Amino acid sequence: MTIKKSFKGLFVGLITLDLIYLAESPPQNNQKLVADDYTVASGGPVTNAAVSFSHLGNNAKILGVVGCHPMTQLIKSDLANYKIEIVDLNYTTENPPPVSSIIVSKTGKRAVISINAVKTQANIQAISSDILQDIDIVLIDGHQMEVGCAIAQLAQAKNIPVVIDGGSWKPGFDKLLPFVNYAICSANFYPPNCQTSAEVFAYLNQIGIPHIAITHGENPIQYLSQNEIKLLNVPKIQAADTLGAGDIFHGAFCNHVLQETFTTALEQSAKVAALSCQFFGTRRWMEEVKS
């Protein structure tokens, strides 16, 4: 019997508190709705990715801003359930954490209103000198851009692979990308002067990123292999909730790419993300299906 190796990942970026409601549809103006179900969890791209990475049998560490506001106890207790370490870049701040309010409709689509990390940017002086000790892989979502750039440079110097979650283009990505090994982007990721997927691939390839993929939800993943854009089909499912699927994909990718080829890692990650979409919220897929 082969025993899976446990890896250690560092996840750099946004940490939020997510209030997630299941309802027939989002409310209209002046309309009040009673939700059919709800759940509360920590959220943010790298946070959900870290939970996914941990669930697959690894050790995850999140680098971001949480602070000491009473609401942060909900974030800390949730992540403690998954044995995830938080490295707080501003643990003394009493400001409330970013909160996302999310309505998931019966069709599986979601409506989100949130505050991102714009008001909780950390300084690179807050990074400890041993932050990358024993780390096997780094995932950066761009929400803590200055910190992310610094970590990516340190990781490259130590030959630690760097993955970006390219959900959307953010100022500063141009400084981060030269230190990236794997660019896993959404269909909404458009660098300056790029309007098509082909232009995005060309932009990232010119920078020298060796592995690039663009996800398209339930449609095939595009990825660059040997200077050719190829397609990878994803599982066909009846989605109950697509919230966090991309984040979960990234966490699974960080697990699989350390063990398998780039293409296989994309394929296996798509299976994990598809599984997560069959359950309400960002956690219940793990409760129903143990690692």
C-alpha positions as a Markdown table, in Angstrom:
| # | Residue | x | y | z |
|---|---|---|---|---|
| 1 | Met | 0.0 | 0.0 | 0.0 |
| 2 | Thr | 1.4 | 3.4 | -1.0 |
| 3 | Ile | 1.2 | 6.1 | 1.7 |
| 4 | Lys | 0.5 | 9.5 | 0.4 |
| 5 | Lys | 3.1 | 12.1 | 1.3 |
| 6 | Ser | 1.9 | 15.1 | 3.2 |
| 7 | Phe | 2.9 | 18.5 | 1.9 |
| 8 | Lys | 3.1 | 21.9 | 3.4 |
| 9 | Gly | 1.6 | 24.9 | 1.6 |
| 10 | Leu | 1.6 | 28.6 | 2.2 |
| 11 | Phe | -1.5 | 30.5 | 1.0 |
| 12 | Val | -1.1 | 34.3 | 0.7 |
| 13 | Gly | -4.0 | 36.7 | 0.4 |
| 14 | Leu | -7.6 | 37.4 | 1.4 |
| 15 | Ile | -9.3 | 36.1 | 4.6 |
| 16 | Thr | -13.0 | 36.9 | 5.0 |
| 17 | Leu | -16.0 | 35.9 | 6.9 |
| 18 | Asp | -18.7 | 34.5 | 4.6 |
| 19 | Leu | -22.4 | 34.5 | 5.4 |
| 20 | Ile | -24.0 | 32.2 | 2.9 |
| 21 | Tyr | -27.7 | 31.8 | 2.3 |
| 22 | Leu | -29.7 | 29.4 | 0.2 |
| 23 | Ala | -32.8 | 31.0 | -1.4 |
| 24 | Glu | -35.0 | 30.8 | -4.4 |
| 25 | Ser | -33.3 | 33.9 | -5.9 |
| 26 | Pro | -31.6 | 37.1 | -4.8 |
| 27 | Pro | -34.0 | 39.7 | -3.4 |
| 28 | Gln | -35.4 | 42.5 | -5.5 |
| 29 | Asn | -35.5 | 46.1 | -4.4 |
| 30 | Asn | -37.5 | 46.5 | -1.1 |
| 31 | Gln | -38.1 | 42.7 | -1.0 |
| 32 | Lys | -37.5 | 40.6 | 2.1 |
| 33 | Leu | -36.6 | 36.9 | 1.7 |
| 34 | Val | -36.5 | 34.0 | 4.2 |
| 35 | Ala | -33.6 | 31.7 | 3.4 |
| 36 | Asp | -34.1 | 28.0 | 3.1 |
| 37 | Asp | -30.7 | 27.3 | 4.6 |
| 38 | Tyr | -27.5 | 29.2 | 5.7 |
| 39 | Thr | -24.0 | 28.6 | 6.8 |
| 40 | Val | -21.1 | 30.7 | 8.1 |
| 41 | Ala | -17.5 | 30.0 | 7.2 |
| 42 | Ser | -14.2 | 31.7 | 6.7 |
| 43 | Gly | -13.7 | 32.6 | 3.1 |
| 44 | Gly | -11.5 | 34.3 | 0.4 |
| 45 | Pro | -9.7 | 32.7 | -2.5 |
| 46 | Val | -6.7 | 31.4 | -0.7 |
| 47 | Thr | -8.6 | 30.6 | 2.4 |
| 48 | Asn | -11.0 | 28.2 | 0.7 |
| 49 | Ala | -8.0 | 26.8 | -1.3 |
| 50 | Ala | -6.1 | 26.2 | 2.0 |
| 51 | Val | -9.1 | 24.2 | 3.4 |
| 52 | Ser | -9.2 | 22.1 | 0.2 |
| 53 | Phe | -5.4 | 21.5 | 0.4 |
| 54 | Ser | -5.7 | 20.5 | 4.0 |
| 55 | His | -8.7 | 18.2 | 3.4 |
| 56 | Leu | -6.6 | 16.3 | 0.9 |
| 57 | Gly | -4.2 | 15.4 | 3.6 |
| 58 | Asn | -1.7 | 18.3 | 3.7 |
| 59 | Asn | -0.6 | 21.0 | 6.1 |
| 60 | Ala | -1.8 | 24.5 | 5.2 |
| 61 | Lys | -0.7 | 27.9 | 6.5 |
| 62 | Ile | -2.6 | 31.1 | 5.5 |
| 63 | Leu | -0.7 | 34.5 | 5.4 |
| 64 | Gly | -3.1 | 37.4 | 5.6 |
| 65 | Val | -4.8 | 39.9 | 7.9 |
| 66 | Val | -7.3 | 38.8 | 10.5 |
| 67 | Gly | -6.9 | 41.0 | 13.6 |
| 68 | Cys | -8.6 | 40.8 | 17.0 |
| 69 | His | -12.2 | 42.1 | 16.4 |
| 70 | Pro | -14.8 | 39.8 | 18.1 |
| 71 | Met | -16.0 | 38.6 | 14.7 |
| 72 | Thr | -12.6 | 37.1 | 13.9 |
| 73 | Gln | -13.3 | 34.3 | 16.4 |
| 74 | Leu | -15.7 | 32.8 | 13.8 |
| 75 | Ile | -12.9 | 32.8 | 11.2 |
| 76 | Lys | -10.3 | 31.3 | 13.6 |
| 77 | Ser | -12.6 | 28.6 | 15.0 |
| 78 | Asp | -13.6 | 27.5 | 11.4 |
| 79 | Leu | -10.0 | 27.3 | 10.3 |
| 80 | Ala | -9.0 | 25.5 | 13.5 |
| 81 | Asn | -11.5 | 22.7 | 12.5 |
| 82 | Tyr | -9.3 | 22.0 | 9.5 |
| 83 | Lys | -6.0 | 22.3 | 11.4 |
| 84 | Ile | -5.0 | 25.4 | 9.4 |
| 85 | Glu | -2.5 | 27.8 | 10.8 |
| 86 | Ile | -3.1 | 31.5 | 10.5 |
| 87 | Val | -0.1 | 33.8 | 10.2 |
| 88 | Asp | -1.7 | 37.2 | 11.0 |
| 89 | Leu | 0.1 | 40.1 | 9.4 |
| 90 | Asn | -1.8 | 42.6 | 11.6 |
| 91 | Tyr | -2.9 | 40.8 | 14.7 |
| 92 | Thr | -3.5 | 43.9 | 16.7 |
| 93 | Thr | -6.0 | 45.6 | 14.4 |
| 94 | Glu | -9.4 | 46.0 | 15.9 |
| 95 | Asn | -11.1 | 46.6 | 12.6 |
| 96 | Pro | -13.8 | 44.1 | 11.6 |
| 97 | Pro | -12.6 | 41.5 | 9.0 |
| 98 | Pro | -13.9 | 41.7 | 5.5 |
| 99 | Val | -17.4 | 40.2 | 5.3 |
| 100 | Ser | -19.0 | 38.6 | 2.3 |
| 101 | Ser | -22.8 | 38.1 | 2.1 |
| 102 | Ile | -23.7 | 35.5 | -0.5 |
| 103 | Ile | -27.0 | 34.3 | -1.8 |
| 104 | Val | -27.0 | 30.9 | -3.6 |
| 105 | Ser | -30.1 | 30.3 | -5.7 |
| 106 | Lys | -31.8 | 27.0 | -6.4 |
| 107 | Thr | -30.0 | 26.9 | -9.8 |
| 108 | Gly | -26.6 | 26.9 | -8.1 |
| 109 | Lys | -25.7 | 30.4 | -9.2 |
| 110 | Arg | -24.6 | 32.9 | -6.6 |
| 111 | Ala | -24.8 | 36.6 | -5.9 |
| 112 | Val | -22.1 | 38.2 | -3.8 |
| 113 | Ile | -21.5 | 41.5 | -2.1 |
| 114 | Ser | -18.3 | 41.9 | -0.2 |
| 115 | Ile | -15.4 | 44.0 | 1.0 |
| 116 | Asn | -12.0 | 42.8 | -0.2 |
| 117 | Ala | -8.6 | 43.4 | 1.3 |
| 118 | Val | -8.3 | 47.0 | 0.1 |
| 119 | Lys | -8.7 | 48.3 | 3.6 |
| 120 | Thr | -6.6 | 45.6 | 5.2 |
| 121 | Gln | -3.3 | 45.8 | 3.3 |
| 122 | Ala | -0.3 | 44.6 | 5.2 |
| 123 | Asn | 3.3 | 45.8 | 5.1 |
| 124 | Ile | 6.1 | 43.5 | 4.0 |
| 125 | Gln | 7.9 | 44.2 | 7.2 |
| 126 | Ala | 5.3 | 42.0 | 8.9 |
| 127 | Ile | 6.7 | 38.9 | 7.1 |
| 128 | Ser | 8.9 | 36.7 | 9.3 |
| 129 | Ser | 12.2 | 35.6 | 8.1 |
| 130 | Asp | 11.3 | 31.9 | 8.4 |
| 131 | Ile | 7.9 | 32.1 | 6.7 |
| 132 | Leu | 8.9 | 29.7 | 3.9 |
| 133 | Gln | 10.6 | 27.1 | 6.2 |
| 134 | Asp | 9.6 | 23.6 | 5.1 |
| 135 | Ile | 7.1 | 25.0 | 2.6 |
| 136 | Asp | 6.6 | 22.9 | -0.6 |
| 137 | Ile | 4.3 | 25.2 | -2.6 |
| 138 | Val | 2.9 | 28.8 | -2.4 |
| 139 | Leu | -0.5 | 30.0 | -3.7 |
| 140 | Ile | -1.1 | 33.8 | -4.1 |
| 141 | Asp | -4.4 | 35.4 | -4.9 |
| 142 | Gly | -3.2 | 39.0 | -5.4 |
| 143 | His | -5.3 | 40.5 | -2.6 |
| 144 | Gln | -2.2 | 41.2 | -0.5 |
| 145 | Met | -0.1 | 42.3 | -3.5 |
| 146 | Glu | 2.9 | 43.8 | -1.8 |
| 147 | Val | 3.3 | 40.8 | 0.5 |
| 148 | Gly | 2.6 | 38.4 | -2.3 |
| 149 | Cys | 5.3 | 39.9 | -4.5 |
| 150 | Ala | 7.8 | 39.6 | -1.7 |
| 151 | Ile | 6.9 | 36.0 | -0.9 |
| 152 | Ala | 7.0 | 35.0 | -4.6 |
| 153 | Gln | 10.6 | 36.4 | -4.9 |
| 154 | Leu | 11.7 | 34.6 | -1.7 |
| 155 | Ala | 10.1 | 31.4 | -3.0 |
| 156 | Gln | 11.8 | 31.6 | -6.4 |
| 157 | Ala | 15.1 | 32.0 | -4.6 |
| 158 | Lys | 14.4 | 28.8 | -2.7 |
| 159 | Asn | 13.1 | 26.9 | -5.7 |
| 160 | Ile | 9.6 | 26.6 | -4.2 |
| 161 | Pro | 6.9 | 26.6 | -6.9 |
| 162 | Val | 4.5 | 29.6 | -6.9 |
| 163 | Val | 0.9 | 29.3 | -8.1 |
| 164 | Ile | -1.3 | 32.3 | -8.7 |
| 165 | Asp | -5.1 | 32.4 | -8.5 |
| 166 | Gly | -5.9 | 34.7 | -11.3 |
| 167 | Gly | -9.5 | 35.4 | -10.5 |
| 168 | Ser | -9.3 | 38.9 | -12.0 |
| 169 | Trp | -6.5 | 41.3 | -12.9 |
| 170 | Lys | -5.3 | 43.4 | -10.0 |
| 171 | Pro | -2.8 | 46.3 | -10.0 |
| 172 | Gly | 0.6 | 44.9 | -9.2 |
| 173 | Phe | 0.2 | 41.5 | -10.9 |
| 174 | Asp | 2.8 | 42.7 | -13.5 |
| 175 | Lys | 5.4 | 42.8 | -10.7 |
| 176 | Leu | 4.4 | 39.3 | -9.4 |
| 177 | Leu | 4.0 | 37.3 | -12.6 |
| 178 | Pro | 7.8 | 37.0 | -13.4 |
| 179 | Phe | 8.2 | 34.9 | -10.2 |
| 180 | Val | 5.2 | 32.5 | -11.0 |
| 181 | Asn | 5.5 | 28.9 | -12.1 |
| 182 | Tyr | 1.8 | 28.1 | -12.5 |
| 183 | Ala | -0.8 | 30.7 | -13.6 |
| 184 | Ile | -4.3 | 29.2 | -13.1 |
| 185 | Cys | -6.7 | 31.9 | -14.2 |
| 186 | Ser | -10.4 | 32.4 | -14.6 |
| 187 | Ala | -12.1 | 33.5 | -17.7 |
| 188 | Asn | -12.4 | 37.0 | -16.1 |
| 189 | Phe | -8.6 | 37.4 | -15.9 |
| 190 | Tyr | -7.6 | 40.0 | -18.5 |
| 191 | Pro | -4.2 | 41.7 | -18.3 |
| 192 | Pro | -3.8 | 45.2 | -19.9 |
| 193 | Asn | -4.7 | 45.2 | -23.6 |
| 194 | Cys | -6.0 | 41.6 | -23.5 |
| 195 | Gln | -9.5 | 40.9 | -24.7 |
| 196 | Thr | -9.4 | 37.2 | -25.6 |
| 197 | Ser | -8.0 | 34.0 | -24.1 |
| 198 | Ala | -5.4 | 33.8 | -26.8 |
| 199 | Glu | -4.1 | 37.2 | -25.9 |
| 200 | Val | -4.0 | 36.2 | -22.2 |
| 201 | Phe | -2.0 | 33.1 | -23.0 |
| 202 | Ala | 0.4 | 35.2 | -25.2 |
| 203 | Tyr | 0.8 | 37.8 | -22.4 |
| 204 | Leu | 1.6 | 35.3 | -19.7 |
| 205 | Asn | 3.8 | 33.1 | -22.0 |
| 206 | Gln | 5.9 | 36.2 | -23.0 |
| 207 | Ile | 6.6 | 36.8 | -19.4 |
| 208 | Gly | 8.0 | 33.3 | -19.2 |
| 209 | Ile | 5.5 | 31.5 | -17.0 |
| 210 | Pro | 5.9 | 27.8 | -17.9 |
| 211 | His | 2.5 | 26.5 | -17.0 |
| 212 | Ile | -0.7 | 28.4 | -17.8 |
| 213 | Ala | -4.4 | 27.4 | -17.6 |
| 214 | Ile | -7.7 | 29.2 | -17.9 |
| 215 | Thr | -10.8 | 27.7 | -16.3 |
| 216 | His | -14.3 | 28.3 | -17.8 |
| 217 | Gly | -16.7 | 27.0 | -15.2 |
| 218 | Glu | -18.6 | 24.0 | -16.6 |
| 219 | Asn | -16.8 | 24.4 | -20.0 |
| 220 | Pro | -13.5 | 22.9 | -20.9 |
| 221 | Ile | -10.3 | 24.2 | -19.3 |
| 222 | Gln | -7.8 | 25.8 | -21.8 |
| 223 | Tyr | -4.2 | 25.2 | -21.1 |
| 224 | Leu | -0.9 | 25.8 | -22.8 |
| 225 | Ser | 1.2 | 22.8 | -23.6 |
| 226 | Gln | 4.3 | 22.8 | -25.9 |
| 227 | Asn | 3.3 | 26.2 | -27.3 |
| 228 | Glu | -0.2 | 24.9 | -28.2 |
| 229 | Ile | -3.5 | 25.8 | -26.5 |
| 230 | Lys | -5.3 | 22.6 | -25.7 |
| 231 | Leu | -8.7 | 21.8 | -24.1 |
| 232 | Leu | -9.4 | 19.6 | -21.1 |
| 233 | Asn | -13.0 | 18.5 | -20.4 |
| 234 | Val | -14.4 | 18.9 | -16.9 |
| 235 | Pro | -17.0 | 16.6 | -15.2 |
| 236 | Lys | -20.6 | 17.2 | -16.1 |
| 237 | Ile | -22.7 | 17.6 | -13.0 |
| 238 | Gln | -26.0 | 19.1 | -11.7 |
| 239 | Ala | -24.6 | 21.9 | -9.7 |
| 240 | Ala | -26.2 | 22.8 | -6.4 |
| 241 | Asp | -23.8 | 25.6 | -5.5 |
| 242 | Thr | -20.8 | 26.9 | -7.5 |
| 243 | Leu | -19.6 | 29.1 | -4.7 |
| 244 | Gly | -15.9 | 28.7 | -4.0 |
| 245 | Ala | -15.4 | 26.1 | -6.8 |
| 246 | Gly | -12.5 | 28.0 | -8.3 |
| 247 | Asp | -10.8 | 28.3 | -4.9 |
| 248 | Ile | -11.3 | 24.7 | -4.1 |
| 249 | Phe | -9.8 | 23.9 | -7.6 |
| 250 | His | -6.7 | 25.9 | -6.7 |
| 251 | Gly | -6.3 | 24.1 | -3.4 |
| 252 | Ala | -6.6 | 20.7 | -5.1 |
| 253 | Phe | -4.2 | 21.8 | -7.8 |
| 254 | Cys | -1.5 | 22.7 | -5.2 |
| 255 | Asn | -1.9 | 19.1 | -3.9 |
| 256 | His | -1.9 | 17.3 | -7.2 |
| 257 | Val | 0.8 | 19.3 | -9.0 |
| 258 | Leu | 3.3 | 18.3 | -6.4 |
| 259 | Gln | 2.7 | 14.6 | -7.3 |
| 260 | Glu | 1.6 | 14.6 | -11.0 |
| 261 | Thr | 2.0 | 16.2 | -14.3 |
| 262 | Phe | 0.5 | 19.6 | -15.0 |
| 263 | Thr | -2.3 | 18.2 | -17.2 |
| 264 | Thr | -3.1 | 15.4 | -14.7 |
| 265 | Ala | -3.2 | 18.0 | -11.9 |
| 266 | Leu | -5.7 | 20.1 | -13.8 |
| 267 | Glu | -7.8 | 17.0 | -14.5 |
| 268 | Gln | -7.8 | 15.8 | -10.8 |
| 269 | Ser | -8.5 | 19.3 | -9.5 |
| 270 | Ala | -11.5 | 19.7 | -11.8 |
| 271 | Lys | -13.0 | 16.5 | -10.3 |
| 272 | Val | -12.6 | 17.9 | -6.8 |
| 273 | Ala | -14.2 | 21.2 | -7.8 |
| 274 | Ala | -17.0 | 19.4 | -9.5 |
| 275 | Leu | -17.7 | 17.4 | -6.4 |
| 276 | Ser | -17.8 | 20.6 | -4.2 |
| 277 | Cys | -20.4 | 22.1 | -6.5 |
| 278 | Gln | -22.9 | 19.3 | -5.6 |
| 279 | Phe | -23.2 | 20.5 | -2.1 |
| 280 | Phe | -24.4 | 23.8 | -0.6 |
| 281 | Gly | -21.7 | 26.1 | 0.8 |
| 282 | Thr | -17.9 | 25.6 | 0.7 |
| 283 | Arg | -17.5 | 22.9 | 3.4 |
| 284 | Arg | -20.3 | 20.3 | 3.2 |
| 285 | Trp | -18.7 | 18.4 | 0.3 |
| 286 | Met | -15.9 | 17.5 | 2.8 |
| 287 | Glu | -18.4 | 16.4 | 5.5 |
| 288 | Glu | -20.2 | 14.1 | 3.0 |
| 289 | Val | -17.1 | 12.7 | 1.4 |
| 290 | Lys | -14.1 | 12.1 | 3.6 |
| 291 | Ser | -10.5 | 12.3 | 2.2 |
